[in-house]
Amino acid sequence: MSNKVLNGAKLRCDKGSTTSNLNVLSQQLVKIEGKLVATEMDFNIGVNILPFGVCSLTQKSCVPSTTKWVKTHNTHLINTQSVLLSESVCSCTIGGTIKPVHTNYNGFVSHKT
């Protein structure tokens, strides 16, 4: 079952040495469990996605150069933006693949937005 990705989700780049947290800044309207729901536009490095330690390809700080998220939920949109899901991926032009390893969703849906 796919879960929506929420602010503070843990991300991993398959070429990085550590995980990173996702900072949701693409929207301020929709929350689950009091946390903002991530969208396809939350892909900016240093803003939404922080470095992943050391890159195994460059042996330098893993600061990816990202493309927009894919495998998103495009049926339910927030401000015309697709929602990130547990299977969503974001490519790094250096060669890595970024994906959520923990969505920060605990299974309790809040009906407040």
The first five atom37 places (N, CA, C, CB, O) and aatype in JSON, in Angstrom:
{
  "aatype": [12, 15, 2, 11, 19, 10, 2, 7, 0, 11, 10, 1, 4, 3, 11, 7, 15, 16, 16, 15, 2, 10, 2, 19, 10, 15, 5, 5, 10, 19, 11, 9, 6, 7, 11, 10, 19, 0, 16, 6, 12, 3, 13, 2, 9, 7, 19, 2, 9, 10, 14, 13, 7, 19, 4, 15, 10, 16, 5, 11, 15, 4, 19, 14, 15, 16, 16, 11, 17, 19, 11, 16, 8, 2, 16, 8, 10, 9, 2, 16, 5, 15, 19, 10, 10, 15, 6, 15, 19, 4, 15, 4, 16, 9, 7, 7, 16, 9, 11, 14, 19, 8, 16, 2, 18, 2, 7, 13, 19, 15, 8, 11, 16],
  "atom_mask": [
    [1, 1, 1, 1, 1],
    [1, 1, 1, 1, 1],
    [1, 1, 1, 1, 1],
    [1, 1, 1, 1, 1],
    [1, 1, 1, 1, 1],
    [1, 1, 1, 1, 1],
    [1, 1, 1, 1, 1],
    [1, 1, 1, 0, 1],
    [1, 1, 1, 1, 1],
    [1, 1, 1, 1, 1],
    [1, 1, 1, 1, 1],
    [1, 1, 1, 1, 1],
    [1, 1, 1, 1, 1],
    [1, 1, 1, 1, 1],
    [1, 1, 1, 1, 1],
    [1, 1, 1, 0, 1],
    [1, 1, 1, 1, 1],
    [1, 1, 1, 1, 1],
    [1, 1, 1, 1, 1],
    [1, 1, 1, 1, 1],
    [1, 1, 1, 1, 1],
    [1, 1, 1, 1, 1],
    [1, 1, 1, 1, 1],
    [1, 1, 1, 1, 1],
    [1, 1, 1, 1, 1],
    [1, 1, 1, 1, 1],
    [1, 1, 1, 1, 1],
    [1, 1, 1, 1, 1],
    [1, 1, 1, 1, 1],
    [1, 1, 1, 1, 1],
    [1, 1, 1, 1, 1],
    [1, 1, 1, 1, 1],
    [1, 1, 1, 1, 1],
    [1, 1, 1, 0, 1],
    [1, 1, 1, 1, 1],
    [1, 1, 1, 1, 1],
    [1, 1, 1, 1, 1],
    [1, 1, 1, 1, 1],
    [1, 1, 1, 1, 1],
    [1, 1, 1, 1, 1],
    [1, 1, 1, 1, 1],
    [1, 1, 1, 1, 1],
    [1, 1, 1, 1, 1],
    [1, 1, 1, 1, 1],
    [1, 1, 1, 1, 1],
    [1, 1, 1, 0, 1],
    [1, 1, 1, 1, 1],
    [1, 1, 1, 1, 1],
    [1, 1, 1, 1, 1],
    [1, 1, 1, 1, 1],
    [1, 1, 1, 1, 1],
    [1, 1, 1, 1, 1],
    [1, 1, 1, 0, 1],
    [1, 1, 1, 1, 1],
    [1, 1, 1, 1, 1],
    [1, 1, 1, 1, 1],
    [1, 1, 1, 1, 1],
    [1, 1, 1, 1, 1],
    [1, 1, 1, 1, 1],
    [1, 1, 1, 1, 1],
    [1, 1, 1, 1, 1],
    [1, 1, 1, 1, 1],
    [1, 1, 1, 1, 1],
    [1, 1, 1, 1, 1],
    [1, 1, 1, 1, 1],
    [1, 1, 1, 1, 1],
    [1, 1, 1, 1, 1],
    [1, 1, 1, 1, 1],
    [1, 1, 1, 1, 1],
    [1, 1, 1, 1, 1],
    [1, 1, 1, 1, 1],
    [1, 1, 1, 1, 1],
    [1, 1, 1, 1, 1],
    [1, 1, 1, 1, 1],
    [1, 1, 1, 1, 1],
    [1, 1, 1, 1, 1],
    [1, 1, 1, 1, 1],
    [1, 1, 1, 1, 1],
    [1, 1, 1, 1, 1],
    [1, 1, 1, 1, 1],
    [1, 1, 1, 1, 1],
    [1, 1, 1, 1, 1],
    [1, 1, 1, 1, 1],
    [1, 1, 1, 1, 1],
    [1, 1, 1, 1, 1],
    [1, 1, 1, 1, 1],
    [1, 1, 1, 1, 1],
    [1, 1, 1, 1, 1],
    [1, 1, 1, 1, 1],
    [1, 1, 1, 1, 1],
    [1, 1, 1, 1, 1],
    [1, 1, 1, 1, 1],
    [1, 1, 1, 1, 1],
    [1, 1, 1, 1, 1],
    [1, 1, 1, 0, 1],
    [1, 1, 1, 0, 1],
    [1, 1, 1, 1, 1],
    [1, 1, 1, 1, 1],
    [1, 1, 1, 1, 1],
    [1, 1, 1, 1, 1],
    [1, 1, 1, 1, 1],
    [1, 1, 1, 1, 1],
    [1, 1, 1, 1, 1],
    [1, 1, 1, 1, 1],
    [1, 1, 1, 1, 1],
    [1, 1, 1, 1, 1],
    [1, 1, 1, 0, 1],
    [1, 1, 1, 1, 1],
    [1, 1, 1, 1, 1],
    [1, 1, 1, 1, 1],
    [1, 1, 1, 1, 1],
    [1, 1, 1, 1, 1],
    [1, 1, 1, 1, 1]
  ],
  "atom_positions": [
    [[0.83, -1.19, 0.0], [0.0, 0.0, 0.0], [0.88, 1.25, 0.0], [-0.95, 0.0, 1.22], [1.85, 1.33, 0.76]],
    [[0.55, 2.2, -0.83], [1.3, 3.45, -0.91], [0.87, 4.41, 0.18], [1.13, 4.09, -2.29], [-0.32, 4.55, 0.47]],
    [[1.84, 5.06, 0.77], [1.57, 6.11, 1.73], [2.0, 7.44, 1.15], [2.28, 5.84, 3.07], [2.95, 7.51, 0.38]],
    [[1.3, 8.49, 1.53], [1.71, 9.83, 1.14], [2.97, 10.19, 1.94], [0.57, 10.87, 1.38], [3.13, 9.76, 3.08]],
    [[3.84, 10.96, 1.32], [5.07, 11.41, 1.95], [4.79, 12.74, 2.64], [6.24, 11.54, 0.92], [4.21, 13.65, 2.04]],
    [[5.22, 12.84, 3.9], [4.95, 14.03, 4.7], [6.24, 14.77, 5.05], [4.2, 13.65, 5.98], [7.34, 14.22, 4.95]],
    [[6.09, 16.02, 5.46], [7.23, 16.83, 5.89], [8.04, 16.06, 6.93], [6.76, 18.19, 6.46], [7.47, 15.45, 7.84]],
    [[9.36, 16.09, 6.79], [10.24, 15.4, 7.73], [10.53, 13.96, 7.34], [0.0, 0.0, 0.0], [11.25, 13.26, 8.06]],
    [[9.99, 13.5, 6.21], [10.23, 12.12, 5.75], [11.73, 11.9, 5.57], [9.48, 11.83, 4.43], [12.47, 12.83, 5.23]],
    [[12.16, 10.67, 5.8], [13.56, 10.29, 5.57], [13.74, 9.91, 4.11], [13.99, 9.12, 6.51], [12.96, 9.13, 3.56]],
    [[14.77, 10.45, 3.49], [15.1, 10.16, 2.11], [16.48, 9.49, 2.05], [15.08, 11.44, 1.25], [17.33, 9.72, 2.91]],
    [[16.68, 8.67, 1.03], [17.99, 8.07, 0.8], [18.33, 8.2, -0.67], [18.03, 6.58, 1.25], [17.51, 7.94, -1.55]],
    [[19.57, 8.6, -0.91], [20.14, 8.54, -2.26], [20.96, 7.26, -2.3], [21.02, 9.82, -2.6], [21.78, 7.02, -1.4]],
    [[20.77, 6.43, -3.31], [21.49, 5.15, -3.37], [22.99, 5.32, -3.59], [20.91, 4.3, -4.48], [23.73, 4.34, -3.55]],
    [[23.45, 6.54, -3.81], [24.89, 6.82, -3.95], [25.43, 7.6, -2.76], [25.16, 7.59, -5.24], [26.63, 7.86, -2.7]],
    [[24.57, 7.99, -1.81], [24.99, 8.76, -0.65], [25.28, 7.87, 0.55], [0.0, 0.0, 0.0], [24.87, 6.71, 0.58]],
    [[25.99, 8.4, 1.54], [26.38, 7.62, 2.72], [25.4, 7.75, 3.88], [27.74, 8.05, 3.17], [25.47, 6.94, 4.81]],
    [[24.5, 8.73, 3.86], [23.54, 8.92, 4.95], [22.17, 9.29, 4.39], [24.03, 10.0, 5.93], [22.02, 9.6, 3.21]],
    [[21.18, 9.25, 5.27], [19.84, 9.7, 4.89], [19.74, 11.2, 5.07], [18.76, 8.97, 5.72], [20.63, 11.84, 5.64]],
    [[18.65, 11.76, 4.59], [18.36, 13.17, 4.71], [16.87, 13.32, 5.0], [18.76, 13.95, 3.41], [16.11, 12.37, 4.81]],
    [[16.47, 14.48, 5.47], [15.05, 14.75, 5.71], [14.49, 15.62, 4.61], [14.85, 15.42, 7.08], [15.19, 16.46, 4.04]],
    [[13.21, 15.43, 4.3], [12.52, 16.23, 3.3], [11.84, 17.41, 3.97], [11.49, 15.37, 2.52], [11.1, 17.25, 4.94]],
    [[12.08, 18.59, 3.44], [11.41, 19.81, 3.91], [10.35, 20.2, 2.89], [12.44, 20.97, 4.12], [10.68, 20.56, 1.76]],
    [[9.09, 20.12, 3.28], [7.99, 20.44, 2.37], [7.74, 21.94, 2.4], [6.7, 19.66, 2.76], [7.39, 22.51, 3.43]],
    [[7.93, 22.56, 1.25], [7.7, 24.0, 1.11], [6.84, 24.34, -0.09], [9.03, 24.73, 1.0], [6.55, 25.51, -0.34]],
    [[6.41, 23.32, -0.84], [5.65, 23.55, -2.07], [4.21, 23.97, -1.82], [5.66, 22.32, -2.91], [3.56, 24.53, -2.7]],
    [[3.71, 23.69, -0.63], [2.33, 24.05, -0.31], [2.17, 24.18, 1.2], [1.33, 22.99, -0.87], [2.95, 23.6, 1.96]],
    [[1.18, 24.94, 1.62], [0.93, 25.18, 3.04], [-0.51, 24.85, 3.43], [1.24, 26.63, 3.38], [-0.96, 25.25, 4.5]],
    [[-1.24, 24.12, 2.57], [-2.66, 23.9, 2.77], [-3.02, 22.54, 3.35], [-3.37, 24.07, 1.49], [-3.83, 22.45, 4.28]],
    [[-2.44, 21.47, 2.83], [-2.89, 20.12, 3.15], [-1.91, 19.44, 4.1], [-3.05, 19.28, 1.87], [-0.71, 19.35, 3.84]],
    [[-2.48, 18.96, 5.23], [-1.69, 18.27, 6.24], [-2.34, 16.94, 6.58], [-1.54, 19.14, 7.51], [-3.55, 16.78, 6.5]],
    [[-1.5, 15.99, 6.96], [-1.93, 14.72, 7.54], [-1.12, 14.57, 8.82], [-1.73, 13.5, 6.56], [0.09, 14.76, 8.82]],
    [[-1.78, 14.23, 9.89], [-1.12, 14.09, 11.19], [-0.39, 15.38, 11.58], [-0.13, 12.91, 11.17], [0.63, 15.33, 12.27]],
    [[-0.9, 16.52, 11.13], [-0.3, 17.81, 11.45], [0.95, 18.13, 10.64], [0.0, 0.0, 0.0], [1.61, 19.13, 10.92]],
    [[1.28, 17.31, 9.63], [2.47, 17.51, 8.82], [2.06, 17.78, 7.38], [3.41, 16.27, 8.89], [1.14, 17.15, 6.86]],
    [[2.74, 18.72, 6.74], [2.45, 19.06, 5.35], [2.7, 17.87, 4.43], [3.29, 20.26, 4.9], [3.66, 17.13, 4.61]],
    [[1.83, 17.69, 3.45], [1.95, 16.64, 2.45], [2.91, 17.12, 1.35], [0.56, 16.25, 1.86], [2.76, 18.23, 0.84]],
    [[3.89, 16.28, 1.0], [4.88, 16.63, -0.02], [4.3, 16.52, -1.43], [6.12, 15.74, 0.1], [3.43, 15.69, -1.69]],
    [[4.8, 17.37, -2.32], [4.38, 17.32, -3.72], [5.61, 17.15, -4.63], [3.58, 18.6, -4.11], [6.76, 17.22, -4.18]],
    [[5.33, 16.95, -5.9], [6.38, 16.78, -6.9], [7.34, 17.96, -6.98], [5.77, 16.54, -8.24], [8.43, 17.83, -7.53]],
    [[6.95, 19.11, -6.46], [7.78, 20.31, -6.52], [8.76, 20.43, -5.36], [6.91, 21.53, -6.56], [9.55, 21.37, -5.32]],
    [[8.73, 19.5, -4.42], [9.67, 19.51, -3.29], [10.94, 18.75, -3.66], [9.01, 18.89, -2.03], [11.22, 17.69, -3.1]],
    [[11.7, 19.29, -4.6], [12.91, 18.61, -5.08], [14.16, 19.48, -5.08], [12.67, 18.1, -6.47], [15.21, 19.04, -5.55]],
    [[14.07, 20.69, -4.59], [15.2, 21.61, -4.64], [16.25, 21.27, -3.57], [14.72, 23.04, -4.46], [15.94, 21.12, -2.39]],
    [[17.5, 21.17, -4.02], [18.6, 20.84, -3.13], [18.93, 22.03, -2.23], [19.85, 20.42, -3.94], [18.95, 23.17, -2.67]],
    [[19.17, 21.72, -0.97], [19.5, 22.76, 0.0], [18.26, 23.44, 0.56], [0.0, 0.0, 0.0], [18.33, 24.17, 1.55]],
    [[17.12, 23.21, -0.08], [15.85, 23.78, 0.36], [14.93, 22.65, 0.82], [15.19, 24.62, -0.77], [14.55, 22.59, 1.98]],
    [[14.57, 21.77, -0.11], [13.71, 20.63, 0.2], [14.51, 19.38, 0.57], [12.81, 20.32, -0.98], [14.13, 18.63, 1.47]],
    [[15.61, 19.18, -0.12], [16.45, 17.99, 0.07], [17.84, 18.43, 0.47], [16.49, 17.11, -1.23], [18.49, 19.2, -0.24]],
    [[18.3, 17.94, 1.62], [19.63, 18.28, 2.11], [20.63, 17.21, 1.67], [19.62, 18.41, 3.66], [20.22, 16.13, 1.24]],
    [[21.94, 17.5, 1.75], [22.95, 16.54, 1.3], [22.85, 15.17, 1.98], [24.33, 17.11, 1.53], [22.3, 15.04, 3.07]],
    [[23.4, 14.16, 1.31], [23.35, 12.77, 1.76], [24.73, 12.26, 2.18], [22.79, 11.89, 0.67], [25.07, 11.12, 1.86]],
    [[25.5, 13.05, 2.87], [26.83, 12.61, 3.3], [27.81, 12.66, 2.14], [0.0, 0.0, 0.0], [27.94, 13.69, 1.48]],
    [[28.51, 11.53, 1.91], [29.51, 11.45, 0.85], [28.95, 10.65, -0.32], [30.82, 10.8, 1.39], [28.36, 9.58, -0.13]],
    [[29.14, 11.17, -1.52], [28.67, 10.51, -2.74], [29.68, 9.42, -3.13], [28.49, 11.53, -3.91], [30.88, 9.68, -3.2]],
    [[29.19, 8.21, -3.38], [30.09, 7.11, -3.77], [30.63, 7.29, -5.19], [29.35, 5.77, -3.66], [31.62, 6.65, -5.55]],
    [[30.01, 8.14, -5.99], [30.48, 8.36, -7.36], [31.57, 9.42, -7.45], [29.32, 8.76, -8.24], [32.51, 9.29, -8.23]],
    [[31.45, 10.47, -6.64], [32.41, 11.57, -6.71], [33.39, 11.59, -5.54], [31.67, 12.88, -6.76], [34.41, 12.27, -5.6]],
    [[33.07, 10.84, -4.48], [33.86, 10.84, -3.24], [33.91, 12.23, -2.6], [35.28, 10.34, -3.52], [34.85, 12.55, -1.86]],
    [[32.91, 13.04, -2.9], [32.78, 14.38, -2.31], [31.43, 14.46, -1.62], [32.92, 15.51, -3.41], [30.67, 13.49, -1.62]],
    [[31.14, 15.6, -1.03], [29.84, 15.79, -0.39], [28.72, 15.46, -1.36], [29.71, 17.24, 0.12], [28.7, 15.92, -2.5]],
    [[27.77, 14.64, -0.89], [26.66, 14.19, -1.74], [25.6, 15.27, -1.8], [26.06, 12.85, -1.2], [24.61, 15.24, -1.06]],
    [[25.81, 16.23, -2.69], [24.85, 17.3, -2.94], [24.29, 17.05, -4.32], [25.52, 18.74, -2.82], [24.85, 17.52, -5.32]],
    [[23.17, 16.32, -4.39], [22.66, 15.92, -5.7], [22.15, 17.08, -6.55], [21.55, 14.93, -5.53], [21.81, 18.15, -6.04]],
    [[22.12, 16.84, -7.82], [21.5, 17.74, -8.79], [20.25, 17.01, -9.25], [22.49, 18.1, -10.01], [20.34, 16.05, -10.02]],
    [[19.1, 17.44, -8.78], [17.88, 16.64, -8.93], [17.0, 17.07, -10.09], [17.1, 16.71, -7.66], [17.05, 18.2, -10.59]],
    [[16.18, 16.11, -10.47], [15.09, 16.35, -11.41], [13.79, 16.25, -10.61], [15.12, 15.31, -12.62], [13.82, 15.88, -9.44]],
    [[12.69, 16.57, -11.22], [11.4, 16.51, -10.54], [11.05, 15.06, -10.17], [10.28, 17.12, -11.42], [11.44, 14.13, -10.86]],
    [[10.32, 14.9, -9.07], [9.87, 13.58, -8.62], [8.97, 12.93, -9.67], [9.12, 13.69, -7.28], [8.21, 13.61, -10.36]],
    [[9.07, 11.6, -9.79], [8.2, 10.81, -10.66], [7.57, 9.7, -9.83], [8.98, 10.22, -11.87], [7.92, 9.51, -8.66]],
    [[6.64, 8.97, -10.43], [5.84, 7.95, -9.74], [5.06, 8.59, -8.58], [6.74, 6.81, -9.21], [5.03, 8.08, -7.46]],
    [[4.45, 9.72, -8.9], [3.66, 10.47, -7.93], [2.18, 10.16, -8.1], [3.91, 11.99, -8.07], [1.78, 9.53, -9.07]],
    [[1.38, 10.61, -7.14], [-0.06, 10.41, -7.18], [-0.66, 11.59, -7.93], [-0.67, 10.27, -5.73], [-0.81, 12.67, -7.36]],
    [[-1.02, 11.39, -9.2], [-1.5, 12.52, -9.99], [-3.02, 12.59, -10.09], [-0.93, 12.44, -11.37], [-3.55, 13.37, -10.89]],
    [[-3.72, 11.8, -9.28], [-5.18, 11.89, -9.25], [-5.63, 12.92, -8.21], [-5.8, 10.52, -8.93], [-6.56, 13.69, -8.46]],
    [[-4.98, 12.91, -7.07], [-5.26, 13.9, -6.03], [-4.17, 14.95, -6.08], [-5.34, 13.24, -4.61], [-3.02, 14.69, -5.74]],
    [[-4.53, 16.14, -6.52], [-3.56, 17.21, -6.68], [-3.69, 18.25, -5.58], [-3.72, 17.87, -8.04], [-4.78, 18.47, -5.04]],
    [[-2.57, 18.88, -5.26], [-2.55, 20.02, -4.34], [-1.98, 21.18, -5.13], [-1.7, 19.73, -3.02], [-0.83, 21.14, -5.55]],
    [[-2.78, 22.21, -5.34], [-2.34, 23.36, -6.15], [-1.8, 22.9, -7.51], [-1.27, 24.18, -5.4], [-0.76, 23.39, -7.94]],
    [[-2.46, 22.01, -8.16], [-2.1, 21.42, -9.46], [-0.83, 20.57, -9.43], [-1.92, 22.51, -10.47], [-0.3, 20.21, -10.48]],
    [[-0.34, 20.24, -8.24], [0.88, 19.46, -8.09], [0.55, 18.05, -7.61], [1.85, 20.15, -7.09], [-0.3, 17.86, -6.74]],
    [[1.22, 17.06, -8.18], [1.03, 15.67, -7.77], [1.64, 15.44, -6.39], [1.66, 14.7, -8.8], [2.63, 16.07, -6.02]],
    [[1.02, 14.54, -5.64], [1.45, 14.22, -4.28], [2.52, 13.13, -4.32], [0.24, 13.76, -3.41], [2.44, 12.2, -5.12]],
    [[3.54, 13.25, -3.45], [4.58, 12.23, -3.35], [4.06, 11.02, -2.6], [5.83, 12.79, -2.66], [3.31, 11.15, -1.63]],
    [[4.46, 9.84, -3.06], [4.08, 8.57, -2.44], [5.33, 7.8, -2.03], [3.22, 7.73, -3.39], [6.45, 8.16, -2.41]],
    [[5.13, 6.75, -1.26], [6.27, 5.95, -0.79], [7.1, 5.38, -1.93], [5.78, 4.82, 0.09], [8.29, 5.12, -1.74]],
    [[6.52, 5.18, -3.11], [7.29, 4.65, -4.25], [7.8, 5.74, -5.19], [6.43, 3.69, -5.03], [8.4, 5.43, -6.22]],
    [[7.58, 7.01, -4.86], [8.08, 8.11, -5.69], [9.61, 8.11, -5.7], [7.55, 9.47, -5.17], [10.25, 7.72, -4.72]],
    [[10.19, 8.53, -6.82], [11.64, 8.62, -6.96], [12.02, 9.95, -7.61], [12.19, 7.44, -7.77], [11.25, 10.54, -8.38]],
    [[13.22, 10.37, -7.29], [13.78, 11.6, -7.85], [15.19, 11.25, -8.32], [13.8, 12.79, -6.79], [15.98, 10.7, -7.54]],
    [[15.51, 11.55, -9.55], [16.83, 11.21, -10.09], [17.82, 12.33, -9.85], [16.74, 10.91, -11.58], [17.47, 13.51, -9.84]],
    [[19.06, 11.93, -9.65], [20.17, 12.87, -9.55], [20.93, 12.79, -10.87], [21.11, 12.54, -8.32], [21.23, 11.69, -11.34]],
    [[21.23, 13.91, -11.46], [21.93, 13.92, -12.74], [23.36, 13.41, -12.63], [21.92, 15.31, -13.33], [23.99, 13.12, -13.64]],
    [[23.89, 13.29, -11.41], [25.23, 12.73, -11.2], [25.17, 11.21, -11.3], [25.8, 13.16, -9.82], [26.17, 10.57, -11.63]],
    [[23.99, 10.62, -11.03], [23.85, 9.18, -11.2], [23.07, 8.46, -10.13], [0.0, 0.0, 0.0], [22.84, 7.26, -10.26]],
    [[22.65, 9.13, -9.09], [21.92, 8.48, -8.01], [20.42, 8.53, -8.17], [0.0, 0.0, 0.0], [19.88, 9.24, -9.01]],
    [[19.76, 7.74, -7.33], [18.3, 7.74, -7.27], [17.89, 8.01, -5.83], [17.71, 6.39, -7.78], [18.36, 7.35, -4.9]],
    [[17.01, 8.98, -5.65], [16.54, 9.38, -4.32], [15.13, 8.86, -4.13], [16.59, 10.93, -4.13], [14.29, 8.99, -5.03]],
    [[14.87, 8.27, -2.97], [13.52, 7.81, -2.67], [13.28, 7.86, -1.17], [13.28, 6.38, -3.21], [14.22, 7.85, -0.38]],
    [[12.0, 7.92, -0.79], [11.67, 7.93, 0.64], [11.95, 6.55, 1.25], [10.19, 8.32, 0.85], [11.61, 5.52, 0.67]],
    [[12.57, 6.54, 2.43], [12.75, 5.29, 3.16], [11.83, 5.25, 4.38], [14.23, 5.13, 3.6], [11.59, 4.18, 4.94]],
    [[11.32, 6.38, 4.78], [10.28, 6.49, 5.81], [9.46, 7.72, 5.47], [10.9, 6.58, 7.28], [9.99, 8.83, 5.43]],
    [[8.17, 7.52, 5.23], [7.32, 8.61, 4.74], [6.91, 9.62, 5.82], [6.08, 8.03, 4.11], [6.38, 10.68, 5.5]],
    [[7.16, 9.29, 7.08], [6.77, 10.11, 8.23], [5.25, 10.07, 8.45], [7.23, 11.56, 8.03], [4.69, 10.91, 9.16]],
    [[4.61, 9.07, 7.84], [3.17, 8.85, 8.02], [2.99, 7.69, 8.98], [2.46, 8.56, 6.65], [3.52, 6.6, 8.76]],
    [[2.25, 7.92, 10.05], [2.05, 6.91, 11.08], [0.73, 6.18, 10.98], [2.17, 7.53, 12.42], [0.44, 5.31, 11.8]],
    [[-0.08, 6.51, 9.99], [-1.33, 5.79, 9.77], [-2.57, 6.43, 10.35], [0.0, 0.0, 0.0], [-3.65, 5.84, 10.3]],
    [[-2.45, 7.61, 10.89], [-3.59, 8.3, 11.47], [-3.92, 9.51, 10.61], [-3.31, 8.71, 12.95], [-3.16, 10.48, 10.58]],
    [[-5.04, 9.47, 9.93], [-5.42, 10.56, 9.04], [-6.14, 11.64, 9.82], [-6.3, 10.05, 7.89], [-7.13, 11.37, 10.5]],
    [[-5.64, 12.85, 9.73], [-6.27, 14.0, 10.35], [-7.16, 14.66, 9.3], [-5.21, 15.01, 10.91], [-6.74, 14.85, 8.16]],
    [[-8.37, 15.0, 9.67], [-9.28, 15.63, 8.72], [-9.18, 17.15, 8.74], [-10.69, 15.22, 9.01], [-9.93, 17.83, 8.04]],
    [[-8.27, 17.67, 9.53], [-8.06, 19.12, 9.55], [-7.02, 19.47, 8.52], [-7.62, 19.61, 10.95], [-6.04, 18.75, 8.34]],
    [[-7.25, 20.59, 7.83], [-6.25, 21.02, 6.84], [-5.73, 22.38, 7.19], [-6.85, 21.04, 5.43], [-4.89, 22.92, 6.48]]
  ]
}
